[in-house]
Amino acid sequence: MSTLDLTNILFDHRVEVVLWVVCSVAVYGLGTNLRSFLRTTSAGRLSNVTKILGRGPCSSWLLESLRFAYYLGVPYVALTRGVTNPSLMGMGATDWFEPYSLGNIALGMVVGLVTLVLLIWGWRQYLCATEGIRHEPRQRPFEVGIRTLLAPWGWGLILLEVLYLEMHWAFYRSATIRVVGNYYGVFLGVVIVLAEWWLNPEIRKTLGMAHRNGETLTTAAIALSIAIVFSFTANLWLCIATHLAIQFGLLSFLILYRRLPEYEGQSD
C-alpha cells in the first residue's frame, strides 16, 4: 500500500466530517468563553476597549453578523465542500400533497403538539409555584423572547433564531448520520449539541437558576422532539415548521399568562 493510499484512508469523508464537527464545537466554546471573559473583565485597557465596543452603534450588528456566519455559514460551506449533502440534512425536494408527505406532516403536528402541551404544563406549574414568593423580584422566564415577540416585526427575529438552531442541529445531525448511520446518528447529534452547550459559561452559571435552567431544558426538549420528527420523516422543513409552532405557542402562552390579573398582582 502506497503512502498516498494510506493518506486517503486516514482522511476519508468520515474523518473529514468529524474534524468539521470538532472544529465547529471548538469555535462555539471559544467564542462563548471569550464573550463571557470580555463581559466580566473589569480592569486594564482591555476593559475600556470592550466597554467602548459594547456601547458602539454597530456592536449588535457585529455580534449578529458573527452568529449568522457561524450558524448558517458553517453548514453552507460544509455543503459546498461536500462534507455533507442536502439529503443528509433533510433539505430534499418534497411533494407536500403526496400521502406519505401528508402522513409526515400529521406526525410532525402530533409530536409538536405533545411537546408544546408538556412544556406549557411544566412552565405553568413553575409559575404557579413561584406566585407566593414575595421576598424577591419575580423571575420571568423567556423575558428576552417575549419582548422580542411583542416588538414590531419581532416574529421575524424569532424565525431567524429558529432557523439558526435548526440549520446548526441539521449540520451536526447530518455529520453523525454519515458516521454511525441514520438511527443512532440522529440522536447522537442531540448529544453533541448538549455537549456544546456545556462549553458555554453563561449556561453553566444559570444551572442554579430555576427559570434560566428551565429555558435551557426547554430548548433541549425541543431539540429531542425535532430529532424524533426527523428520525421518522428526514424532512428539515417539517422540523423547522414544528419548531416554530412550539416556540410561538410557548411564548404566546407566557404572554397571556403574564396578563392575567392574579399574575400581575403578584409581580407588582
Secondary structure, DSSP 8 states (H G I E B T S, - for coil): --HHHHHHHHTSHHHHHHHHHHHHHHHHHHHHHHHHHHHH--SHHHHHHHHHHHHSTTHHHHHHHHHHIIIIIHHHHHHHTTSS-HHHHT-S---TTSHHHHHHHHHHHHHHHHHHHHHHHHHHHHHHHTTT--SS----TTHHHHHHHHSTTHHHHHHHHHHHHHHHHHHHHHHHHHHH-HHHHHHHHHHHHHHHHHT-HHHHHGGG-HHHHHHHHHHHHHHHHHHHHHHHH--HHHHHHHHHHHHHHHHHHHHHHHTSHHHHHHH-
